[in-house]
Amino acid sequence: MLTAAIDIKPLWETVVAAVIAGLGVTLAFSITILGFTRMADLSREERLPEAFLFGAIGVVSSAVWIAAIVFGVIVMAS
């Protein structure tokens, strides 16, 4: 009787990478929403320095999750 040998290490690495990527992208997208909504609220209150800071946080976190998605597509395509 032949049994298939399953190499657990690559499977485990894939699962861990998927969980980290999923949580990371979700967190970055949540920070994007926080940054842009706080920016809008603060700009209505005419608190422009704080609004600029939250806008910058929104832009940086947007770049993070967009880069993570592009990286994931490139890895899957290769």
C-alpha positions in Angstrom: 0.0 0.0 0.0 1.4 3.3 -1.0 0.8 6.4 1.1 1.3 9.9 -0.1 4.0 11.8 1.8 2.9 15.3 2.7 5.5 17.8 3.4 4.1 19.8 6.3 6.6 22.6 6.4 5.7 24.4 3.1 2.0 23.9 3.9 2.4 25.4 7.3 4.4 28.4 5.9 1.7 29.0 3.4 -1.0 29.0 6.1 1.0 31.4 8.3 1.8 33.7 5.4 -1.9 33.8 4.4 -3.0 34.6 7.9 -0.4 37.4 8.4 -1.2 38.9 4.9 -4.9 38.8 5.6 -4.6 40.4 8.9 -2.0 42.9 7.7 -4.1 44.0 4.7 -7.2 44.3 6.8 -5.4 46.4 9.4 -3.9 48.7 6.8 -7.3 49.2 5.1 -8.9 49.9 8.5 -6.2 52.5 9.2 -6.9 54.0 5.8 -10.6 54.4 6.7 -9.7 55.9 10.1 -7.2 58.3 8.6 -9.5 59.7 5.9 -12.6 59.9 8.1 -10.7 61.7 10.9 -9.2 64.0 8.2 -12.7 64.9 7.0 -14.0 65.5 10.5 -11.0 67.6 11.5 -11.1 69.7 8.4 -14.7 70.5 9.0 -13.7 71.7 12.5 -10.9 73.8 10.8 -8.2 71.9 12.7 -5.9 71.7 9.6 -2.6 70.5 11.1 -4.4 67.5 12.6 -6.4 66.9 9.5 -3.2 66.9 7.4 -1.6 64.4 9.8 -4.6 62.0 9.5 -4.6 62.5 5.8 -1.0 61.5 5.6 -1.7 58.4 7.7 -4.5 57.6 5.3 -2.3 57.9 2.2 0.6 55.9 3.7 -1.7 53.1 4.9 -3.3 53.1 1.4 0.1 52.6 -0.1 0.8 49.7 2.2 -2.3 47.7 1.4 -2.1 48.4 -2.3 1.5 47.3 -2.3 0.6 44.2 -0.4 -2.1 43.3 -2.9 0.3 44.0 -5.9 3.0 41.9 -4.2 0.5 39.0 -3.7 -0.6 39.1 -7.3 3.0 39.1 -8.5 3.8 36.1 -6.2 0.8 34.2 -7.4 1.6 34.9 -11.1 5.2 33.7 -10.8 
